[in-house]
Amino acid sequence: PGTQEIILTQDMVKAPSNLSVAGISPGRIKITTSRLLRLTVPIEVLTENNPPREMSVKGITASPAEAQVLIPRRLRGKKIRVMTEPIDLSLLDVQSVFTPPLRYPPDIQFAGGKTPMVRVVVKTLKKTTPSRR
C-alpha cells in the first residue's frame, strides 16, 4: 500500500502488429494503492410506482440476496449499499421477473471482478372485489 511512480516504456504498450509506438506522454505516472477488505452486503431492491389496481405485492426476493464486495480500508465501518435500479411495480400485469442493473459506490469492486446479475421476483396477489348482492 502507498504511492509508486512508474516510468512508462514502449514495451509496456500492446499495439497491433501493423503499428509501432512512437512516444508515450506523460512518461511517468503515479499510482496510489490500498489494501481492499472483503465484505458481504445485502442487495436492496428499490421500487417505484404502484402495482396495477387489481394486484397487491405479496413479496419481493432478489437472487442472489447479497454480494461479496471489496472496499478500500478508508471505507471500513461506513455503510456500503448495493441497490437495484428501481423496479416499476406498474408493470406487474405483464412482468413479474426483472434483472435490473445495480447501483453502488464508485470506490467498491465486486469479488471476482464482475458485477453480479441479480434476478428479482415480485410475487403478487389478485385483489378480490367484494361481490354485490
CYANA upper distance limits for C-alpha pairs under 8 A (distance plus 0.5 A):
  1 PRO  CA     32 THR  CA      7.99
  1 PRO  CA     33 THR  CA      5.48
  1 PRO  CA     34 SER  CA      5.11
  1 PRO  CA     35 ARG  CA      6.70
  2 GLY  CA     32 THR  CA      6.06
  2 GLY  CA     33 THR  CA      5.77
  2 GLY  CA     34 SER  CA      6.94
  3 THR  CA     30 LYS  CA      7.20
  3 THR  CA     31 ILE  CA      6.08
  3 THR  CA     32 THR  CA      4.78
  3 THR  CA     33 THR  CA      6.77
  4 GLN  CA     30 LYS  CA      6.12
  4 GLN  CA     31 ILE  CA      5.78
  4 GLN  CA     32 THR  CA      6.91
  5 GLU  CA     28 ARG  CA      7.19
  5 GLU  CA     29 ILE  CA      6.18
  5 GLU  CA     30 LYS  CA      4.90
  5 GLU  CA     31 ILE  CA      6.79
  6 ILE  CA     28 ARG  CA      6.01
  6 ILE  CA     29 ILE  CA      5.89
  6 ILE  CA     30 LYS  CA      6.80
  6 ILE  CA     31 ILE  CA      8.07
  7 ILE  CA     27 GLY  CA      6.39
  7 ILE  CA     28 ARG  CA      4.93
  7 ILE  CA     29 ILE  CA      7.16
  8 LEU  CA     12 MET  CA      7.34
  8 LEU  CA     24 ILE  CA      7.71
  8 LEU  CA     27 GLY  CA      5.79
  8 LEU  CA     28 ARG  CA      6.18
  8 LEU  CA     29 ILE  CA      7.97
  9 THR  CA     13 VAL  CA      8.00
  9 THR  CA     24 ILE  CA      7.93
  9 THR  CA     27 GLY  CA      8.04
 10 GLN  CA     21 VAL  CA      6.75
 10 GLN  CA     23 GLY  CA      7.88
 10 GLN  CA     24 ILE  CA      7.79
 13 VAL  CA     21 VAL  CA      8.11
 15 ALA  CA     19 LEU  CA      6.70
 15 ALA  CA     20 SER  CA      7.27
 15 ALA  CA     21 VAL  CA      7.84
 16 PRO  CA     20 SER  CA      8.39
 34 SER  CA     72 PRO  CA      6.88
 34 SER  CA     73 ARG  CA      7.75
 35 ARG  CA     72 PRO  CA      6.69
 35 ARG  CA     73 ARG  CA      6.93
 36 LEU  CA     70 LEU  CA      6.01
 36 LEU  CA     71 ILE  CA      5.62
 36 LEU  CA     72 PRO  CA      5.19
 36 LEU  CA     73 ARG  CA      6.62
 37 LEU  CA     70 LEU  CA      5.76
 37 LEU  CA     71 ILE  CA      5.69
 37 LEU  CA     72 PRO  CA      6.77
 37 LEU  CA     73 ARG  CA      6.85
 37 LEU  CA     76 ARG  CA      8.38
 38 ARG  CA     68 GLN  CA      7.27
 38 ARG  CA     69 VAL  CA      6.24
 38 ARG  CA     70 LEU  CA      5.13
 38 ARG  CA     71 ILE  CA      7.10
 38 ARG  CA    111 ALA  CA      8.23
 39 LEU  CA     68 GLN  CA      6.19
 39 LEU  CA     69 VAL  CA      5.80
 39 LEU  CA     70 LEU  CA      6.73
 39 LEU  CA     71 ILE  CA      7.89
 40 THR  CA     66 GLU  CA      7.09
 40 THR  CA     67 ALA  CA      6.11
 40 THR  CA     68 GLN  CA      5.03
 40 THR  CA     69 VAL  CA      6.71
 41 VAL  CA     66 GLU  CA      5.91
 41 VAL  CA     67 ALA  CA      5.98
 41 VAL  CA     68 GLN  CA      7.02
 41 VAL  CA     69 VAL  CA      7.78
 41 VAL  CA     80 ILE  CA      7.70
 41 VAL  CA     81 ARG  CA      7.65
 41 VAL  CA     82 VAL  CA      7.64
 42 PRO  CA     65 ALA  CA      6.44
 42 PRO  CA     66 GLU  CA      4.56
 42 PRO  CA     67 ALA  CA      6.86
 42 PRO  CA     81 ARG  CA      8.14
 42 PRO  CA     82 VAL  CA      7.44
 43 ILE  CA     62 ALA  CA      7.78
 43 ILE  CA     64 PRO  CA      8.26
 43 ILE  CA     65 ALA  CA      6.01
 43 ILE  CA     66 GLU  CA      5.47
 43 ILE  CA     67 ALA  CA      7.21
 43 ILE  CA     81 ARG  CA      8.03
 43 ILE  CA     82 VAL  CA      5.76
 43 ILE  CA     83 MET  CA      5.97
 43 ILE  CA     84 THR  CA      7.74
 44 GLU  CA     81 ARG  CA      8.09
 44 GLU  CA     82 VAL  CA      6.77
 44 GLU  CA     83 MET  CA      5.03
 44 GLU  CA     84 THR  CA      6.84
 45 VAL  CA     60 ILE  CA      8.41
 45 VAL  CA     62 ALA  CA      7.64
 45 VAL  CA     83 MET  CA      6.32
 45 VAL  CA     84 THR  CA      5.68
 45 VAL  CA     85 GLU  CA      8.13
 45 VAL  CA     86 PRO  CA      7.63
 45 VAL  CA     87 ILE  CA      8.10
 45 VAL  CA    120 VAL  CA      8.31
 46 LEU  CA     83 MET  CA      7.19
 46 LEU  CA     84 THR  CA      6.31
 46 LEU  CA     85 GLU  CA      6.81
 46 LEU  CA     86 PRO  CA      5.00
 46 LEU  CA     87 ILE  CA      6.66
 47 THR  CA     86 PRO  CA      5.03
 47 THR  CA     87 ILE  CA      5.01
 47 THR  CA     88 ASP  CA      6.52
 47 THR  CA     89 LEU  CA      7.15
 48 GLU  CA     86 PRO  CA      6.35
 48 GLU  CA     87 ILE  CA      6.53
 48 GLU  CA     88 ASP  CA      5.62
 48 GLU  CA     89 LEU  CA      6.64
 49 ASN  CA     88 ASP  CA      6.45
 49 ASN  CA     89 LEU  CA      6.08
 49 ASN  CA     90 SER  CA      6.40
 50 ASN  CA     88 ASP  CA      8.33
 50 ASN  CA     89 LEU  CA      5.86
 50 ASN  CA     90 SER  CA      5.91
 51 PRO  CA     55 MET  CA      6.60
 51 PRO  CA     56 SER  CA      6.86
 51 PRO  CA     57 VAL  CA      7.79
 51 PRO  CA     89 LEU  CA      5.17
 51 PRO  CA     90 SER  CA      4.97
 51 PRO  CA     91 LEU  CA      7.62
 51 PRO  CA     92 LEU  CA      6.68
 52 PRO  CA     56 SER  CA      8.27
 52 PRO  CA     89 LEU  CA      8.15
 52 PRO  CA     90 SER  CA      6.01
 52 PRO  CA     91 LEU  CA      8.06
 52 PRO  CA     92 LEU  CA      7.36
 52 PRO  CA     93 ASP  CA      7.18
 54 GLU  CA    126 LYS  CA      6.32
 54 GLU  CA    127 LYS  CA      5.70
 54 GLU  CA    128 THR  CA      8.23
 55 MET  CA    124 THR  CA      6.88
 55 MET  CA    125 LEU  CA      6.13
 55 MET  CA    126 LYS  CA      5.11
 55 MET  CA    127 LYS  CA      5.82
 56 SER  CA    124 THR  CA      6.05
 56 SER  CA    125 LEU  CA      5.79
 56 SER  CA    126 LYS  CA      6.97
 56 SER  CA    127 LYS  CA      7.06
 57 VAL  CA    122 VAL  CA      7.51
 57 VAL  CA    123 LYS  CA      6.56
 57 VAL  CA    124 THR  CA      5.00
 57 VAL  CA    125 LEU  CA      6.82
 58 LYS  CA    122 VAL  CA      8.11
 58 LYS  CA    123 LYS  CA      5.79
 58 LYS  CA    124 THR  CA      5.44
 58 LYS  CA    125 LEU  CA      6.61
 59 GLY  CA    122 VAL  CA      6.46
 59 GLY  CA    123 LYS  CA      5.63
 59 GLY  CA    124 THR  CA      7.53
 60 ILE  CA    120 VAL  CA      7.48
 60 ILE  CA    121 VAL  CA      6.29
 60 ILE  CA    122 VAL  CA      5.07
 60 ILE  CA    123 LYS  CA      6.71
 61 THR  CA     65 ALA  CA      7.93
 61 THR  CA    120 VAL  CA      6.18
 61 THR  CA    121 VAL  CA      5.91
 61 THR  CA    122 VAL  CA      7.17
 62 ALA  CA    118 VAL  CA      6.97
 62 ALA  CA    119 ARG  CA      6.18
 62 ALA  CA    120 VAL  CA      4.96
 62 ALA  CA    121 VAL  CA      7.03
 63 SER  CA    118 VAL  CA      6.11
 63 SER  CA    119 ARG  CA      5.70
 63 SER  CA    120 VAL  CA      6.91
 64 PRO  CA    118 VAL  CA      6.55
 64 PRO  CA    119 ARG  CA      7.77
 67 ALA  CA    110 PHE  CA      7.97
 67 ALA  CA    116 PRO  CA      7.97
 68 GLN  CA    110 PHE  CA      6.55
 68 GLN  CA    111 ALA  CA      6.00
 69 VAL  CA    108 ILE  CA      7.04
 69 VAL  CA    109 GLN  CA      6.11
 69 VAL  CA    110 PHE  CA      4.85
 69 VAL  CA    111 ALA  CA      5.77
 70 LEU  CA    108 ILE  CA      6.25
 70 LEU  CA    109 GLN  CA      5.63
 70 LEU  CA    110 PHE  CA      6.43
 70 LEU  CA    111 ALA  CA      6.65
 71 ILE  CA     75 LEU  CA      6.98
 71 ILE  CA     76 ARG  CA      7.99
 71 ILE  CA    107 ASP  CA      7.28
 71 ILE  CA    108 ILE  CA      5.45
 71 ILE  CA    109 GLN  CA      7.21
 72 PRO  CA     76 ARG  CA      7.77
 72 PRO  CA    107 ASP  CA      7.71
 72 PRO  CA    108 ILE  CA      7.81
 80 ILE  CA    104 TYR  CA      8.48
 80 ILE  CA    105 PRO  CA      8.08
 81 ARG  CA    104 TYR  CA      6.74
 81 ARG  CA    105 PRO  CA      8.00
 82 VAL  CA    102 LEU  CA      7.25
 82 VAL  CA    103 ARG  CA      6.33
 82 VAL  CA    104 TYR  CA      5.34
 82 VAL  CA    105 PRO  CA      8.30
 83 MET  CA    102 LEU  CA      6.06
 83 MET  CA    103 ARG  CA      5.59
 83 MET  CA    104 TYR  CA      7.07
 84 THR  CA    100 PRO  CA      6.36
 84 THR  CA    101 PRO  CA      6.37
 84 THR  CA    102 LEU  CA      4.91
 84 THR  CA    103 ARG  CA      6.35
 85 GLU  CA    100 PRO  CA      6.21
 85 GLU  CA    101 PRO  CA      6.18
 85 GLU  CA    102 LEU  CA      6.29
 85 GLU  CA    103 ARG  CA      6.90
 86 PRO  CA    100 PRO  CA      8.13
 87 ILE  CA     98 PHE  CA      8.00
 87 ILE  CA    100 PRO  CA      7.83
 88 ASP  CA     92 LEU  CA      8.33
 91 LEU  CA     95 GLN  CA      6.40
 91 LEU  CA     96 SER  CA      8.35
 92 LEU  CA     96 SER  CA      5.96
 92 LEU  CA    122 VAL  CA      8.46
 96 SER  CA    121 VAL  CA      6.42
 96 SER  CA    122 VAL  CA      5.73
 96 SER  CA    123 LYS  CA      7.53
 97 VAL  CA    119 ARG  CA      7.47
 97 VAL  CA    120 VAL  CA      6.16
 97 VAL  CA    121 VAL  CA      5.11
 97 VAL  CA    122 VAL  CA      6.90
 98 PHE  CA    119 ARG  CA      6.33
 98 PHE  CA    120 VAL  CA      5.56
 98 PHE  CA    121 VAL  CA      7.02
 99 THR  CA    117 MET  CA      7.45
 99 THR  CA    118 VAL  CA      6.14
 99 THR  CA    119 ARG  CA      5.26
 99 THR  CA    120 VAL  CA      6.62
100 PRO  CA    118 VAL  CA      7.33
100 PRO  CA    119 ARG  CA      7.93
100 PRO  CA    120 VAL  CA      8.20
101 PRO  CA    117 MET  CA      8.20
101 PRO  CA    118 VAL  CA      8.24
104 TYR  CA    108 ILE  CA      7.90
109 GLN  CA    113 GLY  CA      7.08
110 PHE  CA    114 LYS  CA      6.38
110 PHE  CA    115 THR  CA      6.36
110 PHE  CA    116 PRO  CA      8.23
